[in-house]
């Protein structure tokens, strides 16, 4: 019995060691970005019962980064089934995979969970602020007529670049060697550059290999050419002059190379750019219209996300400056990649870190407006869909262009699609609502003021405290809407202002002015001005105290309670509409009604004098027969509470 037990334990231990060894192999393959091999290793472990949340996450990631979102979603779901703490990133990736299969509500649930876990992340803030992103994306739907191209192969074709009258793109349609070599990430042959002539309809002729001299036994992709056609920048694995270089984990990463056209019209003088490294990826070059700046994607140290877009100066002597990250205005904690710069200076790029329709979506931004929120726009369907869409390029003269997608119905893993842009992009209208709180007399800024935002029907929307500059910012609000903003502070009065948001994109700034509540009160002081009471409102032709009027009168009541010997005169005024006699009677009744309300609250009658002046004391020239605006008439309809004595 003991021998049998020992044998079972021994075999179990050997089996566990074997499985742990396989897990380590899988981890190494993952680090080397060899995802296809990693999937096989991990799945073998799972079939033998060795499974936990971490392994499920790794399998899911392997499918995620190969854009197989459907299977990735299944494995993320299995990871969530374990009662363990989940990295917030997996809530985000799971939401992306769900969106790709049009499970929008479920996707939103996990996206909101992600935002709640990491609210400080740039990507989370972007997603939180884009509450109406579907509506904004739909503004730009159907601006493109798509064309199916015959150049696609059963493998992978992507990354089109415009060169003279040709489309130059990457394809894994054939092995580069007698012995078939496949990329462990994709399981496909390594990519080679092909080209085909673009005809007037935007279709591409039968492609051929572009340039034998640029071809290596590894991947080449995403070229960009100077306007004179004499220089090309392109992406290749870390391989030059027969020498392969690896990082410390054994991966052959991507670098950008430059080649020039010689007198024989052959590409030679191939060099790698000086800001490459064996230790991080640099890929997908793009040129600015003046060709003085090179844009590219990289995961170099200092990147915000999985890959960021950078720019670097191309100096007149052909040397380069220091790469500069485009910052949080462009980059997120996700992937920003495949940049393209149009002739007018529009940067197109792919991202899965911004609100979109699927995995990678194509976005655009005018480089002259890069810091403005609404300048980064999803270009919409049908270019963008539920899967990955990327590598966008356009000829702005013909409005013809190309992009890559792994959407359903294609020929291979990735396919190139042509398009014609039929309408310009539409920018959604949004306003930023901000302002400052000041002392009404000294104009001194007032940090630490309580500021509240209310809807038009006085429902509280948001509250905050003004910063050290006395400023507040409620973020972006919809154009054409209206709000009330209220500011208050200890030992200060309260100010409320109505704000109407205009119907154009920009910023609405409001200044709220409050004053010290310890205001010297002397005979002749008008308490209505102290408390900003413009009018005690009554229903038309009536003089009973309304609920909203009672709120205003409560301010006067508190002063009379605080100063028990104070006597005041309640003066009521009307505008000039109606007859003078009518207005005198109406204003007298309203003044008396106000006095009666204060007496009912406990104020002695001998402290209150009430009188109506009708239209006899207008504050402007809006008398009988003079055409005035409603706002001018409003100024005359006022209530005064004049201190007679203390």
DOZA-651422 format. One record per residue (C-alpha): residue in three letters; x negated, y negated, z negated. Coordinates in nm, 2 decimals, always signed. Each point is the difference from the previous one (the first is absolute). Example, Ala and Ser with C-alpha at 12.3 -4.5 7.8 and 13.67 -1.06 7.14 Angstrom:
 res      x      y      z
 Ala  -1.23  +0.45  -0.78
 Ser  -0.14  -0.34  +0.07
END
This chain:
 res      x      y      z
 Unk  +0.00  +0.00  +0.00
 Unk  -0.28  -0.24  -0.09
 Unk  -0.18  +0.09  +0.31
 Unk  +0.31  -0.07  +0.21
 Unk  +0.05  -0.34  -0.18
 Unk  -0.37  -0.09  +0.06
 Unk  +0.03  +0.09  +0.37
 Unk  +0.31  -0.22  +0.04
 Unk  -0.17  -0.29  -0.18
 Unk  -0.31  +0.04  +0.20
 Unk  +0.18  +0.02  +0.33
 Unk  +0.21  -0.30  -0.10
 Unk  -0.31  -0.20  -0.09
 Unk  -0.17  +0.09  +0.33
 Unk  +0.31  -0.10  +0.19
 Unk  +0.03  -0.33  -0.19
 Unk  -0.37  -0.07  +0.07
 Unk  +0.06  +0.08  +0.37
 Unk  +0.30  -0.24  +0.01
 Unk  -0.18  -0.27  -0.18
 Unk  -0.28  +0.04  +0.25
 Unk  +0.25  -0.05  +0.28
 Unk  +0.14  -0.31  -0.17
 Unk  -0.34  -0.14  +0.00
 Unk  -0.04  +0.08  +0.37
 Unk  +0.33  -0.17  +0.06
 Unk  -0.11  -0.31  -0.19
 Unk  -0.32  -0.02  +0.19
 Unk  +0.18  +0.03  +0.33
 Unk  +0.25  -0.27  -0.11
 Unk  -0.29  -0.24  -0.09
 Unk  -0.15  +0.07  +0.35
 Unk  +0.34  -0.09  +0.15
 Unk  +0.02  +0.35  +0.14
 Unk  +0.37  +0.02  -0.06
 Unk  +0.10  +0.29  +0.22
 Unk  -0.25  +0.23  -0.18
 Unk  +0.11  -0.14  -0.34
 Unk  +0.36  +0.08  +0.07
 Unk  -0.09  +0.36  +0.08
 Unk  -0.20  +0.04  -0.31
 Unk  +0.25  -0.15  -0.24
 Unk  +0.30  +0.18  +0.15
 Unk  -0.18  +0.33  -0.04
 Unk  -0.05  -0.08  -0.37
 Unk  +0.37  -0.09  -0.04
 Unk  +0.11  +0.33  +0.16
 Unk  -0.19  +0.18  -0.27
 Unk  +0.19  -0.19  -0.27
 Unk  -0.27  -0.25  -0.09
 Unk  +0.19  -0.32  +0.03
 Unk  +0.03  -0.33  -0.20
 Unk  +0.10  -0.36  +0.07
 Unk  -0.36  -0.09  +0.11
 Unk  -0.02  +0.27  +0.26
 Unk  +0.35  -0.09  +0.14
 Unk  -0.11  -0.37  +0.02
 Unk  -0.32  +0.10  +0.19
 Unk  +0.20  +0.21  +0.25
 Unk  +0.25  -0.28  +0.04
 Unk  -0.28  -0.25  +0.06
 Unk  -0.16  +0.23  +0.26
 Unk  +0.33  +0.00  +0.20
 Unk  +0.06  -0.37  -0.08
 Unk  -0.32  -0.11  +0.16
 Unk  +0.06  +0.22  +0.30
 Unk  +0.34  -0.18  +0.03
 Unk  +0.20  +0.32  -0.06
 Unk  +0.24  -0.18  -0.22
 Unk  +0.27  +0.27  -0.02
 Unk  -0.23  +0.26  -0.15
 Unk  -0.18  -0.26  -0.21
 Unk  +0.34  -0.09  -0.16
 Unk  +0.06  +0.36  -0.09
 Unk  -0.33  +0.02  -0.19
 Unk  +0.04  -0.34  -0.17
 Unk  +0.34  +0.12  -0.12
 Unk  -0.17  +0.32  -0.14
 Unk  -0.25  -0.22  -0.18
 Unk  +0.27  -0.21  -0.16
 Unk  +0.17  +0.32  -0.13
 Unk  -0.29  +0.06  -0.24
 Unk  +0.04  -0.17  -0.34
 Unk  -0.32  -0.20  +0.03
 Unk  -0.10  -0.36  +0.04
 Unk  +0.00  -0.10  +0.37
 Unk  -0.23  -0.26  +0.15
 Unk  +0.22  -0.29  +0.12
 Unk  -0.16  +0.03  +0.35
 Unk  +0.19  +0.32  +0.05
 Unk  +0.34  -0.17  -0.06
 Unk  -0.10  -0.23  +0.28
 Unk  -0.11  +0.27  +0.24
 Unk  +0.31  +0.21  -0.08
 Unk  +0.22  -0.30  +0.08
 Unk  -0.18  -0.04  +0.34
 Unk  +0.05  +0.37  +0.09
 Unk  +0.37  -0.02  -0.10
 Unk  +0.04  -0.31  +0.21
 Unk  -0.15  +0.18  +0.30
 Unk  +0.29  +0.24  -0.01
 Unk  +0.26  -0.28  -0.04
 Unk  +0.07  +0.08  -0.37
 Unk  +0.01  -0.37  -0.06
 Unk  +0.19  -0.01  -0.34
 Unk  -0.22  +0.28  -0.15
 Unk  -0.31  -0.18  +0.14
 Unk  +0.11  -0.33  -0.16
 Unk  +0.04  +0.18  -0.34
 Unk  -0.36  +0.11  +0.00
 Unk  -0.13  -0.33  +0.14
 Unk  +0.17  -0.18  -0.29
 Unk  -0.16  +0.24  -0.24
 Unk  -0.34  -0.07  +0.15
 Unk  +0.06  -0.38  -0.02
 Unk  +0.10  +0.03  -0.37
 Unk  -0.32  +0.20  -0.08
 Unk  -0.25  -0.24  +0.16
 Unk  +0.17  -0.34  +0.03
 Unk  -0.33  -0.18  +0.01
 Unk  -0.11  +0.17  +0.32
 Unk  +0.01  -0.22  +0.31
 Unk  +0.18  +0.27  +0.20
 Unk  +0.27  +0.03  -0.28
 Unk  +0.05  -0.37  -0.01
 Unk  +0.04  -0.01  +0.38
 Unk  +0.26  +0.28  -0.01
 Unk  +0.18  -0.16  -0.30
 Unk  +0.03  -0.34  +0.18
 Unk  +0.12  +0.16  +0.33
 Unk  +0.35  +0.07  -0.13
 Unk  +0.16  -0.05  +0.34
 Unk  -0.28  +0.16  +0.21
 Unk  +0.23  +0.22  +0.21
 Unk  +0.21  -0.30  +0.09
 Unk  -0.32  -0.20  +0.09
 Unk  -0.13  +0.29  +0.21
 Unk  +0.33  +0.03  +0.18
 Unk  -0.04  -0.37  +0.10
 Unk  -0.28  +0.13  +0.23
 Unk  +0.16  +0.32  +0.12
 Unk  +0.02  +0.08  +0.37
 Unk  -0.26  -0.26  +0.12
 Unk  -0.18  +0.27  +0.19
 Unk  +0.09  +0.23  +0.29
 Unk  -0.20  +0.32  -0.04
 Unk  -0.16  +0.20  +0.28
 Unk  -0.09  +0.37  -0.03
 Unk  -0.35  +0.06  +0.15
 Unk  -0.11  +0.31  +0.19
 Unk  -0.36  -0.03  -0.13
 Unk  +0.07  +0.17  -0.33
 Unk  -0.14  +0.35  -0.08
 Unk  +0.12  +0.28  -0.23
 Unk  -0.27  -0.11  -0.25
 Unk  -0.05  -0.36  -0.11
 Unk  -0.01  -0.32  +0.20
 Unk  -0.03  -0.33  -0.17
 Unk  -0.16  -0.34  -0.03
 Unk  +0.05  -0.17  +0.33
 Unk  -0.22  -0.30  +0.09
 Unk  +0.04  -0.24  +0.30
 Unk  -0.31  -0.02  +0.22
 Unk  +0.05  -0.18  +0.33
 Unk  +0.28  +0.18  +0.18
 Unk  -0.05  +0.32  -0.21
 Unk  +0.13  +0.15  -0.32
 Unk  -0.29  +0.16  -0.19
 Unk  +0.11  +0.24  -0.27
 Unk  -0.12  +0.30  -0.21
 Unk  +0.11  +0.36  +0.06
 Unk  -0.07  +0.34  -0.14
 Unk  +0.13  +0.17  +0.31
 Unk  -0.31  +0.21  +0.05
 Unk  -0.30  +0.13  -0.19
 Unk  -0.32  -0.18  +0.07
 Unk  -0.21  +0.31  +0.00
 Unk  -0.01  +0.35  +0.14
 Unk  +0.08  +0.12  -0.35
 Unk  +0.32  -0.15  -0.13
 Unk  -0.07  -0.24  -0.28
 Unk  +0.29  -0.13  -0.21
 Unk  +0.03  -0.27  -0.26
 Unk  +0.07  +0.14  -0.34
 Unk  +0.23  -0.30  -0.09
 Unk  +0.24  +0.05  +0.29
 Unk  -0.08  +0.35  +0.13
 Unk  -0.03  -0.14  +0.35
 Unk  -0.30  -0.05  +0.23
 Unk  -0.21  -0.31  -0.05
 Unk  +0.12  -0.31  +0.20
 Unk  -0.14  -0.15  +0.31
 Unk  +0.07  -0.33  +0.18
 Unk  +0.22  +0.02  +0.31
 Unk  +0.13  -0.27  +0.23
 Unk  +0.27  -0.04  +0.25
 Unk  +0.11  -0.29  +0.22
 Unk  +0.30  -0.21  -0.11
 Unk  +0.25  -0.07  +0.28
 Unk  +0.24  -0.29  +0.03
 Unk  +0.28  +0.20  -0.18
 Unk  -0.23  +0.05  -0.30
 Unk  -0.05  +0.37  +0.07
 Unk  -0.34  +0.16  +0.00
 Unk  -0.16  +0.21  +0.27
 Unk  -0.15  +0.35  -0.05
 Unk  -0.28  -0.06  -0.25
 Unk  -0.36  +0.10  +0.03
 Unk  -0.29  +0.00  -0.24
 Unk  -0.10  -0.36  -0.05
 Unk  -0.38  +0.01  -0.05
 Unk  -0.22  +0.30  -0.04
 Unk  -0.27  -0.22  -0.16
 Unk  +0.23  -0.08  -0.29
 Unk  +0.10  +0.36  -0.05
 Unk  -0.15  +0.19  -0.29
 Unk  +0.08  +0.34  -0.15
 Unk  +0.21  -0.17  -0.27
 Unk  +0.29  -0.25  +0.01
 Unk  +0.01  -0.32  +0.20
 Unk  +0.30  -0.23  -0.02
 Unk  +0.15  -0.35  -0.01
 Unk  -0.22  -0.20  +0.23
 Unk  +0.02  -0.38  +0.05
 Unk  -0.16  -0.19  +0.29
 Unk  -0.13  -0.35  +0.04
 Unk  +0.18  -0.20  +0.27
 Unk  -0.30  +0.02  +0.24
 Unk  +0.02  +0.38  -0.03
 Unk  -0.37  +0.03  -0.08
 Unk  +0.02  +0.09  -0.37
 Unk  +0.21  +0.27  -0.18
 Unk  +0.05  +0.06  -0.37
 Unk  +0.13  +0.34  -0.09
 Unk  +0.05  +0.25  -0.28
 Unk  -0.20  +0.33  -0.03
 Unk  -0.10  +0.24  -0.27
 Unk  -0.34  -0.07  -0.16
 Unk  -0.20  +0.14  +0.29
 Unk  -0.26  -0.18  +0.21
 Unk  -0.28  +0.12  +0.23
 Unk  +0.06  +0.37  -0.10
 Unk  -0.02  -0.07  -0.37
 Unk  +0.30  +0.06  -0.23
 Unk  +0.01  -0.17  -0.34
 Unk  +0.22  +0.10  -0.29
 Unk  +0.11  -0.16  -0.33
 Unk  -0.09  +0.16  -0.33
 Unk  +0.31  +0.23  +0.03
 Unk  -0.10  +0.13  +0.34
 Unk  +0.25  -0.19  +0.21
 Unk  -0.09  -0.16  +0.33
 Unk  +0.19  -0.33  -0.03
 Unk  +0.11  -0.26  +0.26
 Unk  -0.21  -0.29  +0.11
 Unk  +0.03  -0.28  +0.26
 Unk  -0.25  +0.00  +0.29
 Unk  -0.08  -0.25  +0.27
 Unk  -0.10  +0.08  +0.36
 Unk  -0.08  -0.23  +0.29
 Unk  +0.04  +0.05  +0.38
 Unk  -0.33  +0.02  +0.19
 Unk  -0.08  -0.08  +0.36
 Unk  +0.11  +0.34  +0.11
 Unk  +0.34  -0.07  -0.16
 Unk  -0.07  +0.26  -0.26
 Unk  +0.05  -0.04  -0.38
 Unk  -0.33  +0.01  -0.18
 Unk  -0.19  -0.17  -0.29
 Unk  +0.24  +0.17  -0.25
 Unk  -0.06  -0.13  -0.35
 Unk  +0.19  +0.03  -0.32
 Unk  +0.10  -0.32  -0.17
 Unk  -0.19  -0.11  -0.30
 Unk  +0.29  -0.01  -0.24
 Unk  +0.07  +0.37  +0.04
 Unk  -0.10  +0.25  -0.27
 Unk  -0.04  +0.37  -0.04
 Unk  +0.21  -0.03  -0.31
 Unk  +0.33  -0.15  +0.12
 Unk  +0.21  -0.03  +0.31
 Unk  -0.01  -0.28  +0.25
 Unk  +0.23  +0.03  +0.30
 Unk  +0.24  -0.15  +0.26
 Unk  -0.17  -0.32  +0.12
 Unk  +0.20  -0.30  +0.14
 Unk  -0.12  -0.33  +0.14
 Unk  +0.13  -0.35  -0.06
 Unk  +0.10  -0.20  +0.31
 Unk  -0.33  -0.20  -0.01
 Unk  -0.20  +0.32  -0.06
 Unk  -0.17  -0.16  -0.30
 Unk  +0.16  +0.23  -0.25
 Unk  +0.02  +0.38  -0.02
 Unk  +0.29  +0.15  -0.20
 Unk  -0.01  +0.36  -0.12
 Unk  +0.15  +0.25  -0.26
 Unk  -0.21  +0.13  -0.28
 Unk  +0.01  +0.16  -0.35
 Unk  -0.33  -0.17  -0.10
 Unk  -0.06  -0.09  -0.37
 Unk  +0.23  -0.29  -0.10
 Unk  +0.29  +0.12  +0.21
 Unk  +0.34  -0.05  -0.14
 Unk  +0.16  +0.32  +0.14
 Unk  -0.08  +0.32  +0.18
 Unk  -0.11  -0.21  +0.29
 Unk  -0.01  -0.37  +0.04
 Unk  -0.04  -0.24  +0.30
 Unk  -0.32  -0.20  +0.00
 Unk  -0.16  -0.26  +0.23
 Unk  -0.36  -0.09  +0.07
 Unk  -0.16  -0.28  +0.19
 Unk  -0.18  +0.08  +0.33
 Unk  -0.29  -0.25  +0.01
 Unk  -0.12  -0.15  +0.33
 Unk  -0.31  +0.21  -0.01
 Unk  +0.20  +0.32  -0.02
 Unk  -0.06  +0.05  -0.37
 Unk  +0.28  +0.02  -0.26
 Unk  +0.10  -0.18  -0.32
 Unk  +0.13  +0.16  -0.31
 Unk  +0.33  +0.19  +0.02
 Unk  +0.29  -0.17  -0.16
 Unk  +0.31  +0.17  -0.13
 Unk  +0.32  -0.17  +0.13
 Unk  +0.13  +0.01  -0.36
 Unk  +0.34  +0.07  -0.16
 Unk  +0.18  -0.21  +0.26
 Unk  -0.06  +0.30  +0.24
 Unk  -0.13  +0.29  -0.19
 Unk  +0.19  +0.22  -0.26
 Unk  -0.08  +0.30  -0.21
 Unk  +0.11  +0.21  +0.30
 Unk  -0.15  +0.03  +0.35
 Unk  -0.05  -0.30  +0.23
 Unk  -0.17  +0.11  +0.32
 Unk  -0.02  -0.02  +0.38
 Unk  -0.03  -0.38  +0.04
 Unk  +0.06  -0.16  +0.34
 Unk  -0.03  -0.38  +0.08
 Unk  +0.21  -0.14  +0.28
 Unk  -0.12  -0.28  +0.23
 Unk  +0.21  -0.25  -0.20
 Unk  -0.15  +0.11  -0.33
 Unk  +0.27  +0.23  -0.13
 Unk  -0.14  +0.28  -0.22
 Unk  +0.19  +0.33  +0.04
 Unk  -0.08  +0.28  -0.25
 Unk  +0.14  +0.32  -0.14
 Unk  +0.09  +0.03  -0.37
 Unk  +0.18  +0.24  -0.23
 Unk  -0.03  -0.25  -0.29
 Unk  +0.27  -0.23  +0.11
 Unk  +0.38  +0.05  +0.03
 Unk  +0.05  +0.19  +0.32
 Unk  +0.21  +0.26  +0.18
 Unk  -0.23  +0.30  -0.04
 Unk  -0.37  +0.08  -0.08
 Unk  -0.23  -0.24  +0.19
 Unk  +0.19  -0.29  +0.15
 Unk  -0.13  -0.27  +0.23
 Unk  -0.01  -0.35  -0.14
 Unk  -0.10  -0.33  +0.14
 Unk  -0.13  -0.33  -0.14
 Unk  -0.11  -0.33  +0.16
 Unk  -0.36  -0.04  -0.13
 Unk  +0.07  -0.37  -0.03
 Unk  +0.28  +0.08  -0.25
 Unk  -0.15  +0.28  -0.19
 Unk  +0.07  -0.14  -0.35
 Unk  +0.37  -0.06  +0.06
 Unk  +0.23  +0.28  -0.13
 Unk  +0.23  +0.03  +0.30
 Unk  -0.29  -0.01  +0.25
 Unk  -0.05  +0.38  -0.04
 Unk  +0.28  +0.17  +0.18
 Unk  +0.10  +0.36  +0.08
 Unk  +0.04  +0.00  +0.38
 Unk  +0.30  +0.22  -0.02
 Unk  +0.15  +0.30  +0.19
 Unk  -0.04  +0.15  +0.25
 Unk  -0.38  -0.03  -0.04
 Unk  +0.03  +0.08  -0.37
 Unk  +0.19  +0.31  -0.11
 Unk  +0.01  +0.26  -0.27
 Unk  -0.34  +0.14  +0.06
 Unk  -0.35  -0.15  +0.06
 Unk  -0.02  -0.29  +0.25
 Unk  -0.34  -0.17  +0.06
 Unk  -0.27  -0.12  +0.24
 Unk  +0.22  -0.27  +0.16
 Unk  -0.14  -0.22  +0.28
 Unk  +0.17  -0.25  +0.24
 Unk  -0.08  -0.21  +0.30
 Unk  +0.18  -0.32  -0.08
 Unk  -0.01  -0.11  +0.37
 Unk  +0.20  +0.30  +0.12
 Unk  +0.16  +0.08  -0.34
 Unk  -0.10  +0.36  +0.07
 Unk  -0.18  +0.21  -0.26
 Unk  -0.05  +0.34  -0.17
 Unk  +0.02  +0.16  -0.34
 Unk  -0.05  +0.34  -0.15
 Unk  +0.26  +0.21  -0.20
 Unk  +0.04  +0.36  -0.13
 Unk  +0.38  -0.03  +0.03
 Unk  +0.22  +0.29  +0.10
 Unk  +0.04  +0.07  +0.37
 Unk  -0.36  -0.06  +0.09
 Unk  -0.23  +0.22  +0.20
 Unk  -0.27  +0.04  -0.27
 Unk  -0.10  -0.08  -0.35
 Unk  -0.04  -0.37  +0.08
 Unk  +0.12  -0.16  +0.32
 Unk  -0.05  -0.33  +0.17
 Unk  +0.31  -0.19  +0.10
 Unk  +0.03  -0.30  +0.24
 Unk  +0.23  -0.30  -0.06
 Unk  +0.12  -0.33  +0.13
 Unk  +0.07  -0.27  -0.25
 Unk  +0.33  -0.17  +0.10
 Unk  +0.05  -0.25  -0.28
 Unk  -0.23  -0.20  -0.24
 Unk  -0.02  +0.10  -0.36
 Unk  +0.25  -0.17  -0.24
 Unk  -0.12  -0.13  -0.34
 Unk  +0.25  +0.05  -0.28
 Unk  +0.10  -0.31  -0.19
 Unk  -0.11  -0.01  -0.36
 Unk  -0.07  -0.28  -0.25
 Unk  -0.22  +0.00  -0.30
 Unk  +0.17  -0.16  -0.30
 Unk  -0.24  -0.17  -0.24
 Unk  -0.03  -0.32  -0.19
 Unk  -0.14  -0.20  -0.30
 Unk  +0.13  -0.10  -0.34
 Unk  -0.08  -0.36  -0.10
 Unk  +0.06  -0.25  -0.29
 Unk  +0.27  -0.23  +0.14
 Unk  -0.17  -0.31  -0.13
 Unk  -0.38  +0.07  +0.00
 Unk  +0.01  +0.24  +0.30
 Unk  -0.23  +0.22  -0.21
 Unk  +0.00  +0.37  +0.11
 Unk  +0.17  +0.22  -0.26
 Unk  -0.15  +0.35  -0.02
 Unk  +0.19  +0.26  -0.20
 Unk  +0.34  -0.12  +0.12
 Unk  +0.28  +0.25  +0.03
 Unk  +0.13  +0.00  +0.36
 Unk  +0.30  +0.20  +0.11
 Unk  +0.15  +0.07  +0.35
 Unk  +0.37  +0.03  +0.04
 Unk  +0.22  +0.09  +0.29
 Unk  +0.26  -0.24  +0.14
 Unk  +0.26  +0.16  -0.23
 Unk  -0.24  -0.05  -0.30
 Unk  -0.11  +0.36  -0.04
 Unk  -0.35  +0.03  -0.14
 Unk  -0.24  +0.14  +0.26
 Unk  -0.34  -0.04  -0.16
 Unk  -0.19  -0.18  -0.27
 Unk  -0.36  -0.10  -0.05
 Unk  -0.23  -0.24  -0.19
 Unk  -0.19  -0.28  +0.18
 Unk  -0.37  +0.06  +0.03
 Unk  -0.29  -0.23  -0.12
 Unk  +0.07  -0.23  +0.29
 Unk  +0.37  -0.03  -0.10
 Unk  +0.08  +0.20  +0.32
 Unk  +0.25  +0.28  +0.06
 Unk  +0.05  +0.23  +0.30
 Unk  +0.31  +0.22  +0.06
 Unk  -0.16  +0.15  +0.31
 Unk  +0.18  +0.04  +0.33
 Unk  +0.37  -0.06  +0.04
 Unk  +0.23  +0.02  +0.30
 Unk  +0.05  -0.30  +0.22
 Unk  +0.34  -0.18  -0.02
 Unk  +0.07  +0.10  -0.35
 Unk  +0.06  -0.22  -0.31
 Unk  -0.12  +0.02  -0.36
 Unk  -0.01  -0.19  -0.33
 Unk  -0.33  -0.03  -0.18
 Unk  +0.00  -0.09  -0.37
 Unk  -0.30  -0.11  -0.20
 Unk  -0.03  -0.04  -0.38
 Unk  -0.26  -0.02  -0.27
 Unk  -0.01  -0.02  -0.38
 Unk  +0.06  -0.36  -0.11
 Unk  +0.10  -0.10  +0.35
 Unk  +0.34  -0.04  +0.17
 Unk  +0.12  +0.23  +0.28
 Unk  +0.00  -0.08  +0.37
 Unk  +0.19  +0.19  +0.27
 Unk  -0.03  -0.06  +0.37
 Unk  +0.19  +0.14  +0.29
 Unk  -0.22  +0.13  +0.28
 Unk  +0.11  +0.07  +0.36
 Unk  -0.24  +0.21  +0.20
 Unk  -0.05  -0.11  +0.36
 Unk  +0.04  +0.22  +0.30
 Unk  -0.37  +0.02  +0.10
 Unk  -0.31  +0.17  -0.13
 Unk  -0.20  -0.19  -0.25
 Unk  +0.00  -0.11  -0.36
 Unk  +0.26  -0.18  -0.21
 Unk  -0.15  -0.18  -0.30
 Unk  +0.20  -0.15  -0.28
 Unk  -0.10  -0.24  -0.28
 Unk  +0.19  +0.03  -0.32
 Unk  -0.04  -0.28  -0.25
 Unk  +0.08  +0.04  -0.36
 Unk  -0.05  -0.24  -0.29
 Unk  -0.08  +0.01  -0.37
 Unk  +0.32  +0.07  -0.19
 Unk  -0.11  -0.24  -0.28
 Unk  +0.11  -0.30  +0.21
 Unk  +0.05  -0.33  -0.20
 Unk  +0.37  -0.07  -0.02
 Unk  +0.10  -0.36  -0.05
 Unk  +0.33  -0.19  +0.06
 Unk  +0.06  -0.01  +0.37
 Unk  -0.16  +0.34  +0.08
 Unk  +0.21  +0.20  +0.24
 Unk  +0.00  +0.36  -0.12
 Unk  +0.12  +0.12  +0.34
 Unk  -0.34  -0.11  +0.14
 Unk  -0.19  +0.16  -0.28
 Unk  +0.17  +0.34  +0.07
 Unk  +0.04  -0.05  +0.38
 Unk  +0.38  +0.01  -0.02
 Unk  +0.11  -0.16  +0.32
 Unk  +0.37  +0.07  -0.03
 Unk  +0.25  +0.18  -0.23
 Unk  +0.19  +0.20  +0.26
 Unk  +0.38  +0.02  +0.00
 Unk  +0.23  +0.18  +0.24
 Unk  +0.15  -0.22  +0.27
 Unk  +0.23  -0.27  -0.14
 Unk  -0.02  +0.17  -0.35
 Unk  -0.17  -0.09  -0.32
 Unk  -0.01  +0.32  -0.21
 Unk  -0.36  +0.11  -0.09
 Unk  -0.13  +0.28  +0.21
 Unk  -0.24  +0.27  -0.12
 Unk  -0.29  -0.14  +0.19
 Unk  +0.08  -0.35  -0.14
 Unk  +0.00  +0.14  -0.35
 Unk  -0.35  +0.13  +0.05
 Unk  -0.12  -0.35  +0.08
 Unk  +0.20  -0.16  -0.28
 Unk  -0.16  +0.25  -0.25
 Unk  -0.33  -0.19  +0.06
 Unk  +0.17  -0.33  -0.12
 Unk  +0.17  +0.19  -0.28
 Unk  -0.34  +0.12  -0.14
 Unk  -0.14  -0.36  +0.00
 Unk  +0.30  -0.13  -0.19
 Unk  -0.04  +0.28  -0.25
 Unk  -0.37  -0.07  -0.04
 Unk  +0.07  -0.38  -0.05
 Unk  +0.31  -0.01  -0.22
 Unk  +0.03  -0.38  +0.00
 Unk  -0.04  -0.04  +0.38
 Unk  +0.28  -0.17  +0.19
 Unk  +0.03  +0.03  +0.38
 Unk  +0.22  -0.14  +0.28
 Unk  +0.13  +0.26  +0.25
 Unk  +0.02  -0.17  +0.33
 Unk  +0.16  +0.17  +0.31
 Unk  -0.05  -0.12  +0.35
 Unk  +0.15  +0.10  +0.34
 Unk  -0.09  -0.06  +0.36
 Unk  +0.20  -0.25  +0.22
 Unk  +0.22  +0.25  +0.16
 Unk  +0.36  -0.03  -0.11
 Unk  +0.14  -0.33  -0.12
 Unk  -0.17  -0.21  -0.28
 Unk  +0.31  +0.03  -0.23
 Unk  +0.01  +0.38  +0.05
 Unk  -0.38  +0.03  -0.07
 Unk  +0.03  -0.20  -0.32
 Unk  +0.28  +0.22  -0.14
 Unk  -0.18  +0.32  +0.11
 Unk  -0.34  -0.11  -0.15
 Unk  +0.17  -0.12  -0.33
 Unk  +0.17  +0.34  -0.03
 Unk  -0.32  +0.19  +0.06
 Unk  -0.19  -0.22  -0.25
 Unk  +0.27  +0.06  -0.26
 Unk  +0.00  +0.37  +0.07
 Unk  -0.37  +0.01  -0.05
 Unk  +0.04  -0.19  -0.34
 Unk  +0.28  +0.24  -0.10
 Unk  -0.23  +0.30  +0.07
 Unk  -0.28  -0.14  -0.22
 Unk  +0.25  -0.08  -0.28
 Unk  +0.13  +0.36  +0.02
 Unk  -0.36  +0.12  -0.05
 Unk  -0.02  -0.19  -0.33
 Unk  -0.12  -0.35  +0.09
 Unk  +0.18  -0.28  -0.18
 Unk  +0.23  -0.21  +0.22
 Unk  -0.15  -0.33  -0.12
 Unk  -0.34  +0.09  +0.15
 Unk  +0.14  +0.03  +0.35
 Unk  +0.13  -0.27  +0.24
 Unk  +0.14  +0.11  +0.34
 Unk  +0.07  -0.21  +0.30
 Unk  +0.05  +0.05  +0.37
 Unk  -0.14  -0.25  +0.25
 Unk  +0.13  +0.15  +0.32
 Unk  -0.19  -0.13  +0.30
 Unk  -0.09  -0.34  -0.16
 Unk  -0.37  +0.09  -0.07
 Unk  -0.13  +0.17  +0.31
 Unk  -0.37  +0.07  +0.01
 Unk  -0.02  -0.06  +0.38
 Unk  +0.19  -0.18  +0.27
 Unk  +0.25  +0.28  +0.06
 Unk  +0.31  -0.21  -0.06
 Unk  +0.33  +0.01  +0.19
 Unk  -0.04  +0.02  +0.37
 Unk  -0.37  +0.08  +0.00
 Unk  -0.10  +0.33  +0.16
 Unk  -0.21  +0.20  -0.24
 Unk  -0.13  +0.35  -0.03
 Unk  +0.13  +0.25  -0.26
 Unk  -0.33  -0.03  -0.18
 Unk  +0.04  -0.38  -0.03
 Unk  +0.35  +0.03  -0.13
 Unk  -0.12  +0.26  -0.25
 Unk  -0.24  -0.25  -0.15
 Unk  +0.30  -0.22  -0.10
 Unk  +0.19  +0.29  -0.16
 Unk  -0.18  +0.00  -0.33
 Unk  +0.04  +0.03  -0.38
 Unk  -0.19  -0.22  -0.24
 Unk  -0.06  +0.05  -0.37
 Unk  -0.14  -0.34  -0.13
 Unk  -0.14  -0.02  -0.35
 Unk  +0.17  -0.29  -0.18
 Unk  -0.16  +0.03  -0.34
 Unk  -0.20  +0.24  -0.21
END
